[in-house]
Amino acid sequence: MTASAQSAGVAARPGRAGRLLLGGFLSLAILMGIGRFHYTPLLPLMQREYGFGTDVAGLVASVNFAGYLLGSILSALVPRGRPRLLAFRIGILTSVATTLLMGLTDWLPAWLALRGLSGMASAFGMIAAVGIVSEALGRVGAEERLAWVFGGVGCGIAASGLLTEIGHPALSADGLWIAAGLGCLALLPLVLSEIGERDLGAPPSTGATGERPQPRPIAFWPLLVNYTCEGLGYSVFATFIVTIVKSQPGLDHLGDFVWIVVGLAGLPSNLLWSRIARRIGFAAALALCYVGQIVGVALPALGDGPVPAVAGALLFGGTFMAITFLTGPLGRRSLGGRGFAVLTAGFGLGQMTGPLIAGLFVSGPEDFAAALLASAGILAFGLLFLLGAMIWRPAATA
């Protein structure tokens, strides 16, 4: 091979990798940022237009999280190759369809069915997409670039908040669901063409790779309690924060902006925290993430006005995806390689119950401030178990 041909091959690999990363980024924006979280900025408007309370709001969110748990379990049964690619395509098509259909009905049983199916599709498509992209990157020693893909979740969240901010009052809640679905539909041809099982070229000849360093293992069962608490504690903020802000006197205009801040903070969060983890260790970085999230969840309950709301959104958005990103490597090799599947099940159970309990809690004598403080307390309880898992590390190192 000539020198020019070799140069062309080297140049082609980053281009192909970049296109795959873009496909993964947009996939997570559609599946998670919109499909899973568009409900949050629309919730106050839906409650105003349809007249349901926080108990129903929590139920709808919990059904979506239950679907996500079921989708996560089912995705573990899908083998690599063509079945996984088919699973991705089914997941993302279903996610877009359920987003559109939410704007075509006001019947609660239909909402529950659609949000449950949407949760399944989000997990099914996301896990397949991340698996396809991460394995392709790993073969060329560029697995660290996967952090860019998870930025798509933050981008989708910010887009959902921006759409709600600029679309209302010209559009009703129904219209905003349909607008979001049409926007995702427009991106589908690009996503479907770029996500696939593909060869990105030969790995670097130097032997150096960009893979994330493997963390030292920590005790598994305390980590499971910790991650279950994360599912329960984070889900209340993620479901109700826009409603909480808009319920405060004089802050109705700030609710959608707060959700945009959550998304923008989440966009670079995995890149930032992965670099911190390389310096101080995965477990220590994860503990710092929890401290930031606990403060972020508690702030809107401890003070009124725009500053606590925006600061809380910034801290929450900058940590909630990174917690999952850092927990994965810590638990993946436990239980004979099934550790992260068990952790995901615990997380799923926690996030499924969080909005339901909070909705019932707030529909009674308590208010959202009490629900947020309870969530922060649950997260702090989980942090204690994480610290215990770090203290009682297994003797072997990774």
DRENROPA-955066 format. One record per residue (C-alpha): residue number from 0; x, y, z. Coordinates in nm, 2 decimals, decimal comma. Layout:
<pts>
<pt resi="NUM" X="X" Y="Y" Z="Z"/>
...
</pts>
This chain:
<pts>
<pt resi="0" X="0,00" Y="0,00" Z="0,00"/>
<pt resi="1" X="0,13" Y="0,34" Z="-0,09"/>
<pt resi="2" X="0,18" Y="0,62" Z="0,17"/>
<pt resi="3" X="-0,11" Y="0,81" Z="0,02"/>
<pt resi="4" X="-0,34" Y="0,51" Z="0,04"/>
<pt resi="5" X="-0,24" Y="0,46" Z="0,40"/>
<pt resi="6" X="-0,31" Y="0,82" Z="0,48"/>
<pt resi="7" X="-0,65" Y="0,79" Z="0,32"/>
<pt resi="8" X="-0,73" Y="0,49" Z="0,53"/>
<pt resi="9" X="-0,63" Y="0,66" Z="0,85"/>
<pt resi="10" X="-0,84" Y="0,96" Z="0,75"/>
<pt resi="11" X="-1,14" Y="0,75" Z="0,67"/>
<pt resi="12" X="-1,15" Y="0,58" Z="1,01"/>
<pt resi="13" X="-1,22" Y="0,90" Z="1,21"/>
<pt resi="14" X="-1,48" Y="1,00" Z="0,96"/>
<pt resi="15" X="-1,67" Y="0,67" Z="0,99"/>
<pt resi="16" X="-1,64" Y="0,68" Z="1,37"/>
<pt resi="17" X="-1,77" Y="1,04" Z="1,37"/>
<pt resi="18" X="-2,08" Y="0,94" Z="1,17"/>
<pt resi="19" X="-2,14" Y="0,64" Z="1,41"/>
<pt resi="20" X="-2,11" Y="0,87" Z="1,71"/>
<pt resi="21" X="-2,35" Y="1,12" Z="1,55"/>
<pt resi="22" X="-2,60" Y="0,84" Z="1,50"/>
<pt resi="23" X="-2,57" Y="0,73" Z="1,86"/>
<pt resi="24" X="-2,59" Y="1,08" Z="1,99"/>
<pt resi="25" X="-2,92" Y="1,15" Z="1,80"/>
<pt resi="26" X="-3,05" Y="0,81" Z="1,89"/>
<pt resi="27" X="-3,02" Y="0,88" Z="2,26"/>
<pt resi="28" X="-3,17" Y="1,23" Z="2,21"/>
<pt resi="29" X="-3,48" Y="1,07" Z="2,05"/>
<pt resi="30" X="-3,51" Y="0,76" Z="2,27"/>
<pt resi="31" X="-3,42" Y="0,92" Z="2,61"/>
<pt resi="32" X="-3,42" Y="1,30" Z="2,59"/>
<pt resi="33" X="-3,75" Y="1,32" Z="2,41"/>
<pt resi="34" X="-3,91" Y="0,97" Z="2,43"/>
<pt resi="35" X="-3,85" Y="0,93" Z="2,80"/>
<pt resi="36" X="-3,83" Y="1,29" Z="2,94"/>
<pt resi="37" X="-4,05" Y="1,51" Z="2,72"/>
<pt resi="38" X="-4,33" Y="1,43" Z="2,97"/>
<pt resi="39" X="-4,15" Y="1,65" Z="3,24"/>
<pt resi="40" X="-4,18" Y="1,99" Z="3,08"/>
<pt resi="41" X="-4,53" Y="1,91" Z="2,94"/>
<pt resi="42" X="-4,67" Y="1,79" Z="3,28"/>
<pt resi="43" X="-4,78" Y="2,13" Z="3,42"/>
<pt resi="44" X="-4,95" Y="2,21" Z="3,09"/>
<pt resi="45" X="-5,12" Y="1,86" Z="3,07"/>
<pt resi="46" X="-5,24" Y="1,90" Z="3,43"/>
<pt resi="47" X="-5,39" Y="2,24" Z="3,35"/>
<pt resi="48" X="-5,56" Y="2,13" Z="3,03"/>
<pt resi="49" X="-5,69" Y="1,79" Z="3,16"/>
<pt resi="50" X="-5,73" Y="1,86" Z="3,53"/>
<pt resi="51" X="-5,56" Y="1,56" Z="3,68"/>
<pt resi="52" X="-5,37" Y="1,57" Z="4,01"/>
<pt resi="53" X="-5,02" Y="1,47" Z="4,12"/>
<pt resi="54" X="-5,13" Y="1,12" Z="4,20"/>
<pt resi="55" X="-5,22" Y="1,06" Z="3,83"/>
<pt resi="56" X="-4,90" Y="1,24" Z="3,72"/>
<pt resi="57" X="-4,69" Y="1,02" Z="3,94"/>
<pt resi="58" X="-4,87" Y="0,71" Z="3,81"/>
<pt resi="59" X="-4,81" Y="0,79" Z="3,44"/>
<pt resi="60" X="-4,44" Y="0,85" Z="3,52"/>
<pt resi="61" X="-4,41" Y="0,53" Z="3,71"/>
<pt resi="62" X="-4,56" Y="0,33" Z="3,43"/>
<pt resi="63" X="-4,30" Y="0,47" Z="3,20"/>
<pt resi="64" X="-4,02" Y="0,38" Z="3,43"/>
<pt resi="65" X="-4,17" Y="0,03" Z="3,48"/>
<pt resi="66" X="-4,17" Y="-0,01" Z="3,10"/>
<pt resi="67" X="-3,80" Y="0,10" Z="3,10"/>
<pt resi="68" X="-3,72" Y="-0,17" Z="3,36"/>
<pt resi="69" X="-3,90" Y="-0,44" Z="3,15"/>
<pt resi="70" X="-3,72" Y="-0,32" Z="2,83"/>
<pt resi="71" X="-3,39" Y="-0,34" Z="3,01"/>
<pt resi="72" X="-3,45" Y="-0,70" Z="3,11"/>
<pt resi="73" X="-3,57" Y="-0,80" Z="2,76"/>
<pt resi="74" X="-3,27" Y="-0,64" Z="2,60"/>
<pt resi="75" X="-3,04" Y="-0,87" Z="2,78"/>
<pt resi="76" X="-3,19" Y="-1,16" Z="2,58"/>
<pt resi="77" X="-3,10" Y="-1,01" Z="2,24"/>
<pt resi="78" X="-2,79" Y="-1,15" Z="2,08"/>
<pt resi="79" X="-2,53" Y="-0,94" Z="1,90"/>
<pt resi="80" X="-2,54" Y="-0,88" Z="1,53"/>
<pt resi="81" X="-2,85" Y="-0,85" Z="1,32"/>
<pt resi="82" X="-3,09" Y="-0,93" Z="1,61"/>
<pt resi="83" X="-2,95" Y="-0,64" Z="1,81"/>
<pt resi="84" X="-2,97" Y="-0,40" Z="1,51"/>
<pt resi="85" X="-3,33" Y="-0,51" Z="1,46"/>
<pt resi="86" X="-3,40" Y="-0,44" Z="1,83"/>
<pt resi="87" X="-3,26" Y="-0,09" Z="1,79"/>
<pt resi="88" X="-3,47" Y="-0,02" Z="1,49"/>
<pt resi="89" X="-3,79" Y="-0,15" Z="1,66"/>
<pt resi="90" X="-3,71" Y="0,05" Z="1,97"/>
<pt resi="91" X="-3,65" Y="0,38" Z="1,81"/>
<pt resi="92" X="-3,95" Y="0,35" Z="1,57"/>
<pt resi="93" X="-4,17" Y="0,26" Z="1,86"/>
<pt resi="94" X="-4,04" Y="0,55" Z="2,07"/>
<pt resi="95" X="-4,12" Y="0,80" Z="1,79"/>
<pt resi="96" X="-4,46" Y="0,64" Z="1,73"/>
<pt resi="97" X="-4,56" Y="0,66" Z="2,10"/>
<pt resi="98" X="-4,45" Y="1,02" Z="2,13"/>
<pt resi="99" X="-4,67" Y="1,11" Z="1,83"/>
<pt resi="100" X="-4,97" Y="0,91" Z="1,96"/>
<pt resi="101" X="-4,96" Y="1,08" Z="2,30"/>
<pt resi="102" X="-5,08" Y="1,39" Z="2,12"/>
<pt resi="103" X="-5,38" Y="1,20" Z="1,97"/>
<pt resi="104" X="-5,56" Y="1,09" Z="2,28"/>
<pt resi="105" X="-5,67" Y="1,23" Z="2,62"/>
<pt resi="106" X="-5,78" Y="0,89" Z="2,76"/>
<pt resi="107" X="-5,58" Y="0,79" Z="3,07"/>
<pt resi="108" X="-5,56" Y="0,41" Z="3,00"/>
<pt resi="109" X="-5,42" Y="0,50" Z="2,66"/>
<pt resi="110" X="-5,16" Y="0,73" Z="2,82"/>
<pt resi="111" X="-5,06" Y="0,45" Z="3,05"/>
<pt resi="112" X="-5,03" Y="0,20" Z="2,77"/>
<pt resi="113" X="-4,83" Y="0,45" Z="2,55"/>
<pt resi="114" X="-4,60" Y="0,56" Z="2,83"/>
<pt resi="115" X="-4,53" Y="0,20" Z="2,93"/>
<pt resi="116" X="-4,45" Y="0,10" Z="2,57"/>
<pt resi="117" X="-4,24" Y="0,42" Z="2,54"/>
<pt resi="118" X="-4,03" Y="0,32" Z="2,84"/>
<pt resi="119" X="-3,98" Y="-0,03" Z="2,70"/>
<pt resi="120" X="-3,88" Y="0,12" Z="2,36"/>
<pt resi="121" X="-3,64" Y="0,37" Z="2,52"/>
<pt resi="122" X="-3,45" Y="0,09" Z="2,71"/>
<pt resi="123" X="-3,46" Y="-0,15" Z="2,42"/>
<pt resi="124" X="-3,33" Y="0,10" Z="2,16"/>
<pt resi="125" X="-3,08" Y="0,27" Z="2,39"/>
<pt resi="126" X="-2,91" Y="-0,05" Z="2,51"/>
<pt resi="127" X="-2,89" Y="-0,18" Z="2,16"/>
<pt resi="128" X="-2,75" Y="0,15" Z="2,02"/>
<pt resi="129" X="-2,49" Y="0,19" Z="2,30"/>
<pt resi="130" X="-2,39" Y="-0,18" Z="2,25"/>
<pt resi="131" X="-2,34" Y="-0,13" Z="1,88"/>
<pt resi="132" X="-2,14" Y="0,19" Z="1,91"/>
<pt resi="133" X="-1,93" Y="0,09" Z="2,21"/>
<pt resi="134" X="-1,82" Y="-0,24" Z="2,05"/>
<pt resi="135" X="-1,73" Y="-0,07" Z="1,72"/>
<pt resi="136" X="-1,53" Y="0,19" Z="1,91"/>
<pt resi="137" X="-1,37" Y="-0,07" Z="2,13"/>
<pt resi="138" X="-1,23" Y="-0,25" Z="1,82"/>
<pt resi="139" X="-1,04" Y="0,06" Z="1,72"/>
<pt resi="140" X="-0,93" Y="0,15" Z="2,07"/>
<pt resi="141" X="-1,16" Y="0,45" Z="2,10"/>
<pt resi="142" X="-1,41" Y="0,33" Z="2,36"/>
<pt resi="143" X="-1,37" Y="0,65" Z="2,56"/>
<pt resi="144" X="-1,55" Y="0,84" Z="2,28"/>
<pt resi="145" X="-1,87" Y="0,67" Z="2,39"/>
<pt resi="146" X="-1,91" Y="0,96" Z="2,64"/>
<pt resi="147" X="-2,00" Y="1,18" Z="2,35"/>
<pt resi="148" X="-2,30" Y="0,95" Z="2,27"/>
<pt resi="149" X="-2,46" Y="1,00" Z="2,61"/>
<pt resi="150" X="-2,45" Y="1,38" Z="2,56"/>
<pt resi="151" X="-2,75" Y="1,31" Z="2,33"/>
<pt resi="152" X="-2,97" Y="1,26" Z="2,63"/>
<pt resi="153" X="-2,89" Y="1,61" Z="2,75"/>
<pt resi="154" X="-2,94" Y="1,75" Z="2,41"/>
<pt resi="155" X="-3,29" Y="1,59" Z="2,38"/>
<pt resi="156" X="-3,38" Y="1,72" Z="2,73"/>
<pt resi="157" X="-3,28" Y="2,07" Z="2,64"/>
<pt resi="158" X="-3,47" Y="2,04" Z="2,31"/>
<pt resi="159" X="-3,79" Y="1,93" Z="2,49"/>
<pt resi="160" X="-3,77" Y="2,22" Z="2,72"/>
<pt resi="161" X="-3,70" Y="2,47" Z="2,44"/>
<pt resi="162" X="-3,99" Y="2,33" Z="2,23"/>
<pt resi="163" X="-4,23" Y="2,37" Z="2,52"/>
<pt resi="164" X="-4,10" Y="2,72" Z="2,60"/>
<pt resi="165" X="-4,13" Y="2,85" Z="2,24"/>
<pt resi="166" X="-4,43" Y="2,64" Z="2,13"/>
<pt resi="167" X="-4,67" Y="2,74" Z="2,41"/>
<pt resi="168" X="-4,93" Y="2,90" Z="2,40"/>
<pt resi="169" X="-4,95" Y="2,86" Z="2,03"/>
<pt resi="170" X="-4,96" Y="2,48" Z="2,08"/>
<pt resi="171" X="-5,15" Y="2,28" Z="2,33"/>
<pt resi="172" X="-5,00" Y="1,99" Z="2,52"/>
<pt resi="173" X="-5,13" Y="1,76" Z="2,24"/>
<pt resi="174" X="-4,97" Y="1,98" Z="1,98"/>
<pt resi="175" X="-4,64" Y="1,98" Z="2,16"/>
<pt resi="176" X="-4,64" Y="1,60" Z="2,18"/>
<pt resi="177" X="-4,70" Y="1,58" Z="1,81"/>
<pt resi="178" X="-4,44" Y="1,85" Z="1,73"/>
<pt resi="179" X="-4,18" Y="1,66" Z="1,93"/>
<pt resi="180" X="-4,28" Y="1,33" Z="1,75"/>
<pt resi="181" X="-4,25" Y="1,50" Z="1,41"/>
<pt resi="182" X="-3,91" Y="1,64" Z="1,49"/>
<pt resi="183" X="-3,79" Y="1,30" Z="1,59"/>
<pt resi="184" X="-3,94" Y="1,15" Z="1,28"/>
<pt resi="185" X="-3,74" Y="1,39" Z="1,06"/>
<pt resi="186" X="-3,42" Y="1,27" Z="1,22"/>
<pt resi="187" X="-3,50" Y="0,90" Z="1,17"/>
<pt resi="188" X="-3,35" Y="0,86" Z="0,82"/>
<pt resi="189" X="-3,02" Y="0,99" Z="0,93"/>
<pt resi="190" X="-3,02" Y="0,78" Z="1,25"/>
<pt resi="191" X="-3,12" Y="0,46" Z="1,08"/>
<pt resi="192" X="-2,85" Y="0,50" Z="0,81"/>
<pt resi="193" X="-2,57" Y="0,57" Z="1,06"/>
<pt resi="194" X="-2,64" Y="0,31" Z="1,33"/>
<pt resi="195" X="-2,53" Y="-0,04" Z="1,22"/>
<pt resi="196" X="-2,28" Y="-0,31" Z="1,29"/>
<pt resi="197" X="-1,98" Y="-0,18" Z="1,10"/>
<pt resi="198" X="-1,60" Y="-0,19" Z="1,08"/>
<pt resi="199" X="-1,44" Y="0,14" Z="1,16"/>
<pt resi="200" X="-1,09" Y="0,03" Z="1,04"/>
<pt resi="201" X="-0,78" Y="-0,11" Z="1,19"/>
<pt resi="202" X="-0,69" Y="-0,02" Z="1,55"/>
<pt resi="203" X="-0,39" Y="0,20" Z="1,61"/>
<pt resi="204" X="-0,06" Y="0,03" Z="1,54"/>
<pt resi="205" X="0,11" Y="0,18" Z="1,85"/>
<pt resi="206" X="-0,08" Y="-0,04" Z="2,09"/>
<pt resi="207" X="-0,22" Y="0,26" Z="2,28"/>
<pt resi="208" X="-0,59" Y="0,28" Z="2,32"/>
<pt resi="209" X="-0,84" Y="0,52" Z="2,44"/>
<pt resi="210" X="-1,03" Y="0,28" Z="2,66"/>
<pt resi="211" X="-1,14" Y="0,39" Z="3,00"/>
<pt resi="212" X="-0,91" Y="0,26" Z="3,28"/>
<pt resi="213" X="-1,07" Y="-0,02" Z="3,47"/>
<pt resi="214" X="-1,17" Y="0,07" Z="3,83"/>
<pt resi="215" X="-1,08" Y="-0,11" Z="4,14"/>
<pt resi="216" X="-1,38" Y="-0,32" Z="4,24"/>
<pt resi="217" X="-1,59" Y="-0,23" Z="4,54"/>
<pt resi="218" X="-1,83" Y="-0,44" Z="4,75"/>
<pt resi="219" X="-2,13" Y="-0,53" Z="4,53"/>
<pt resi="220" X="-2,43" Y="-0,55" Z="4,76"/>
<pt resi="221" X="-2,39" Y="-0,21" Z="4,92"/>
<pt resi="222" X="-2,35" Y="-0,07" Z="4,57"/>
<pt resi="223" X="-2,68" Y="-0,23" Z="4,48"/>
<pt resi="224" X="-2,86" Y="-0,06" Z="4,77"/>
<pt resi="225" X="-2,69" Y="0,27" Z="4,67"/>
<pt resi="226" X="-2,80" Y="0,25" Z="4,30"/>
<pt resi="227" X="-3,15" Y="0,15" Z="4,40"/>
<pt resi="228" X="-3,17" Y="0,46" Z="4,62"/>
<pt resi="229" X="-3,04" Y="0,66" Z="4,32"/>
<pt resi="230" X="-3,34" Y="0,53" Z="4,10"/>
<pt resi="231" X="-3,58" Y="0,63" Z="4,37"/>
<pt resi="232" X="-3,43" Y="0,97" Z="4,46"/>
<pt resi="233" X="-3,35" Y="1,11" Z="4,12"/>
<pt resi="234" X="-3,68" Y="1,01" Z="3,96"/>
<pt resi="235" X="-3,88" Y="1,26" Z="4,17"/>
<pt resi="236" X="-3,68" Y="1,56" Z="4,06"/>
<pt resi="237" X="-3,67" Y="1,43" Z="3,70"/>
<pt resi="238" X="-4,05" Y="1,40" Z="3,69"/>
<pt resi="239" X="-4,17" Y="1,70" Z="3,88"/>
<pt resi="240" X="-3,91" Y="1,98" Z="3,88"/>
<pt resi="241" X="-4,08" Y="2,19" Z="3,61"/>
<pt resi="242" X="-4,41" Y="2,15" Z="3,79"/>
<pt resi="243" X="-4,24" Y="2,25" Z="4,12"/>
<pt resi="244" X="-4,08" Y="2,56" Z="3,97"/>
<pt resi="245" X="-4,40" Y="2,67" Z="3,79"/>
<pt resi="246" X="-4,60" Y="2,63" Z="4,11"/>
<pt resi="247" X="-4,39" Y="2,90" Z="4,29"/>
<pt resi="248" X="-4,53" Y="3,25" Z="4,28"/>
<pt resi="249" X="-4,37" Y="3,46" Z="4,00"/>
<pt resi="250" X="-4,16" Y="3,17" Z="3,86"/>
<pt resi="251" X="-4,41" Y="3,03" Z="3,60"/>
<pt resi="252" X="-4,19" Y="3,17" Z="3,32"/>
<pt resi="253" X="-3,88" Y="2,99" Z="3,46"/>
<pt resi="254" X="-4,00" Y="2,63" Z="3,46"/>
<pt resi="255" X="-3,91" Y="2,54" Z="3,10"/>
<pt resi="256" X="-3,58" Y="2,73" Z="3,13"/>
<pt resi="257" X="-3,49" Y="2,51" Z="3,43"/>
<pt resi="258" X="-3,55" Y="2,20" Z="3,23"/>
<pt resi="259" X="-3,33" Y="2,34" Z="2,95"/>
<pt resi="260" X="-3,05" Y="2,40" Z="3,21"/>
<pt resi="261" X="-3,08" Y="2,03" Z="3,32"/>
<pt resi="262" X="-3,02" Y="1,92" Z="2,96"/>
<pt resi="263" X="-2,74" Y="2,16" Z="2,88"/>
<pt resi="264" X="-2,56" Y="2,06" Z="3,21"/>
<pt resi="265" X="-2,61" Y="1,69" Z="3,12"/>
<pt resi="266" X="-2,46" Y="1,73" Z="2,77"/>
<pt resi="267" X="-2,09" Y="1,74" Z="2,87"/>
<pt resi="268" X="-2,13" Y="1,57" Z="3,21"/>
<pt resi="269" X="-2,00" Y="1,22" Z="3,12"/>
<pt resi="270" X="-1,69" Y="1,37" Z="2,95"/>
<pt resi="271" X="-1,62" Y="1,58" Z="3,26"/>
<pt resi="272" X="-1,68" Y="1,30" Z="3,51"/>
<pt resi="273" X="-1,48" Y="1,04" Z="3,32"/>
<pt resi="274" X="-1,18" Y="1,27" Z="3,33"/>
<pt resi="275" X="-1,23" Y="1,33" Z="3,70"/>
<pt resi="276" X="-1,26" Y="0,95" Z="3,75"/>
<pt resi="277" X="-0,92" Y="0,89" Z="3,58"/>
<pt resi="278" X="-0,76" Y="1,13" Z="3,82"/>
<pt resi="279" X="-0,92" Y="1,03" Z="4,16"/>
<pt resi="280" X="-1,08" Y="0,69" Z="4,08"/>
<pt resi="281" X="-1,42" Y="0,59" Z="3,97"/>
<pt resi="282" X="-1,57" Y="0,53" Z="4,32"/>
<pt resi="283" X="-1,44" Y="0,86" Z="4,46"/>
<pt resi="284" X="-1,58" Y="1,04" Z="4,15"/>
<pt resi="285" X="-1,91" Y="0,87" Z="4,20"/>
<pt resi="286" X="-1,92" Y="0,98" Z="4,56"/>
<pt resi="287" X="-1,86" Y="1,34" Z="4,46"/>
<pt resi="288" X="-2,14" Y="1,30" Z="4,20"/>
<pt resi="289" X="-2,38" Y="1,20" Z="4,47"/>
<pt resi="290" X="-2,29" Y="1,50" Z="4,68"/>
<pt resi="291" X="-2,36" Y="1,73" Z="4,39"/>
<pt resi="292" X="-2,69" Y="1,56" Z="4,32"/>
<pt resi="293" X="-2,81" Y="1,56" Z="4,68"/>
<pt resi="294" X="-2,74" Y="1,94" Z="4,70"/>
<pt resi="295" X="-2,91" Y="1,99" Z="4,36"/>
<pt resi="296" X="-3,23" Y="1,80" Z="4,46"/>
<pt resi="297" X="-3,25" Y="1,98" Z="4,80"/>
<pt resi="298" X="-3,19" Y="2,33" Z="4,68"/>
<pt resi="299" X="-3,54" Y="2,41" Z="4,53"/>
<pt resi="300" X="-3,69" Y="2,29" Z="4,86"/>
<pt resi="301" X="-3,47" Y="2,50" Z="5,08"/>
<pt resi="302" X="-3,52" Y="2,83" Z="4,91"/>
<pt resi="303" X="-3,76" Y="3,02" Z="4,68"/>
<pt resi="304" X="-3,67" Y="3,22" Z="4,38"/>
<pt resi="305" X="-3,48" Y="3,16" Z="4,06"/>
<pt resi="306" X="-3,13" Y="3,10" Z="4,21"/>
<pt resi="307" X="-3,21" Y="2,78" Z="4,40"/>
<pt resi="308" X="-3,41" Y="2,65" Z="4,11"/>
<pt resi="309" X="-3,14" Y="2,71" Z="3,84"/>
<pt resi="310" X="-2,85" Y="2,60" Z="4,07"/>
<pt resi="311" X="-3,04" Y="2,28" Z="4,15"/>
<pt resi="312" X="-3,11" Y="2,22" Z="3,78"/>
<pt resi="313" X="-2,74" Y="2,27" Z="3,70"/>
<pt resi="314" X="-2,62" Y="2,03" Z="3,97"/>
<pt resi="315" X="-2,88" Y="1,77" Z="3,89"/>
<pt resi="316" X="-2,82" Y="1,78" Z="3,52"/>
<pt resi="317" X="-2,45" Y="1,76" Z="3,57"/>
<pt resi="318" X="-2,47" Y="1,44" Z="3,78"/>
<pt resi="319" X="-2,77" Y="1,22" Z="3,70"/>
<pt resi="320" X="-2,63" Y="1,06" Z="3,38"/>
<pt resi="321" X="-2,28" Y="1,06" Z="3,51"/>
<pt resi="322" X="-2,39" Y="0,84" Z="3,81"/>
<pt resi="323" X="-2,50" Y="0,57" Z="3,57"/>
<pt resi="324" X="-2,19" Y="0,62" Z="3,36"/>
<pt resi="325" X="-1,96" Y="0,57" Z="3,66"/>
<pt resi="326" X="-2,16" Y="0,29" Z="3,83"/>
<pt resi="327" X="-2,15" Y="0,06" Z="3,53"/>
<pt resi="328" X="-1,77" Y="-0,01" Z="3,54"/>
<pt resi="329" X="-1,78" Y="-0,05" Z="3,91"/>
<pt resi="330" X="-2,05" Y="-0,32" Z="3,90"/>
<pt resi="331" X="-2,02" Y="-0,48" Z="3,56"/>
<pt resi="332" X="-1,78" Y="-0,77" Z="3,65"/>
<pt resi="333" X="-1,95" Y="-0,87" Z="3,97"/>
<pt resi="334" X="-2,17" Y="-1,18" Z="4,00"/>
<pt resi="335" X="-2,00" Y="-1,35" Z="3,71"/>
<pt resi="336" X="-2,05" Y="-1,06" Z="3,47"/>
<pt resi="337" X="-2,42" Y="-1,01" Z="3,56"/>
<pt resi="338" X="-2,35" Y="-0,73" Z="3,81"/>
<pt resi="339" X="-2,47" Y="-0,44" Z="3,60"/>
<pt resi="340" X="-2,79" Y="-0,62" Z="3,50"/>
<pt resi="341" X="-2,87" Y="-0,67" Z="3,87"/>
<pt resi="342" X="-2,78" Y="-0,30" Z="3,94"/>
<pt resi="343" X="-3,01" Y="-0,19" Z="3,66"/>
<pt resi="344" X="-3,30" Y="-0,40" Z="3,80"/>
<pt resi="345" X="-3,25" Y="-0,23" Z="4,14"/>
<pt resi="346" X="-3,23" Y="0,11" Z="3,98"/>
<pt resi="347" X="-3,54" Y="0,04" Z="3,78"/>
<pt resi="348" X="-3,74" Y="-0,07" Z="4,08"/>
<pt resi="349" X="-3,64" Y="0,25" Z="4,26"/>
<pt resi="350" X="-3,73" Y="0,49" Z="3,97"/>
<pt resi="351" X="-4,06" Y="0,31" Z="3,92"/>
<pt resi="352" X="-4,17" Y="0,37" Z="4,28"/>
<pt resi="353" X="-4,03" Y="0,72" Z="4,32"/>
<pt resi="354" X="-4,28" Y="0,93" Z="4,12"/>
<pt resi="355" X="-4,58" Y="0,71" Z="4,23"/>
<pt resi="356" X="-4,50" Y="0,76" Z="4,60"/>
<pt resi="357" X="-4,42" Y="1,14" Z="4,55"/>
<pt resi="358" X="-4,74" Y="1,19" Z="4,36"/>
<pt resi="359" X="-4,95" Y="1,03" Z="4,64"/>
<pt resi="360" X="-4,74" Y="1,21" Z="4,90"/>
<pt resi="361" X="-4,81" Y="1,56" Z="4,75"/>
<pt resi="362" X="-5,18" Y="1,49" Z="4,68"/>
<pt resi="363" X="-5,21" Y="1,45" Z="5,06"/>
<pt resi="364" X="-5,12" Y="1,69" Z="5,33"/>
<pt resi="365" X="-4,75" Y="1,73" Z="5,22"/>
<pt resi="366" X="-4,60" Y="1,95" Z="4,95"/>
<pt resi="367" X="-4,33" Y="1,92" Z="4,69"/>
<pt resi="368" X="-4,06" Y="2,07" Z="4,92"/>
<pt resi="369" X="-4,11" Y="1,77" Z="5,15"/>
<pt resi="370" X="-4,10" Y="1,53" Z="4,86"/>
<pt resi="371" X="-3,77" Y="1,68" Z="4,74"/>
<pt resi="372" X="-3,61" Y="1,67" Z="5,09"/>
<pt resi="373" X="-3,72" Y="1,31" Z="5,12"/>
<pt resi="374" X="-3,56" Y="1,23" Z="4,79"/>
<pt resi="375" X="-3,24" Y="1,41" Z="4,90"/>
<pt resi="376" X="-3,25" Y="1,20" Z="5,22"/>
<pt resi="377" X="-3,28" Y="0,88" Z="5,02"/>
<pt resi="378" X="-2,99" Y="0,98" Z="4,80"/>
<pt resi="379" X="-2,78" Y="1,05" Z="5,12"/>
<pt resi="380" X="-2,87" Y="0,71" Z="5,26"/>
<pt resi="381" X="-2,75" Y="0,56" Z="4,94"/>
<pt resi="382" X="-2,43" Y="0,75" Z="4,95"/>
<pt resi="383" X="-2,36" Y="0,60" Z="5,30"/>
<pt resi="384" X="-2,38" Y="0,25" Z="5,14"/>
<pt resi="385" X="-2,15" Y="0,36" Z="4,86"/>
<pt resi="386" X="-1,89" Y="0,48" Z="5,11"/>
<pt resi="387" X="-1,93" Y="0,15" Z="5,29"/>
<pt resi="388" X="-1,88" Y="-0,04" Z="4,97"/>
<pt resi="389" X="-1,56" Y="0,16" Z="4,91"/>
<pt resi="390" X="-1,43" Y="0,09" Z="5,26"/>
<pt resi="391" X="-1,50" Y="-0,29" Z="5,24"/>
<pt resi="392" X="-1,34" Y="-0,34" Z="4,90"/>
<pt resi="393" X="-1,26" Y="-0,69" Z="4,78"/>
<pt resi="394" X="-0,90" Y="-0,78" Z="4,83"/>
<pt resi="395" X="-0,83" Y="-0,82" Z="4,46"/>
<pt resi="396" X="-0,78" Y="-0,52" Z="4,24"/>
<pt resi="397" X="-0,91" Y="-0,48" Z="3,88"/>
</pts>
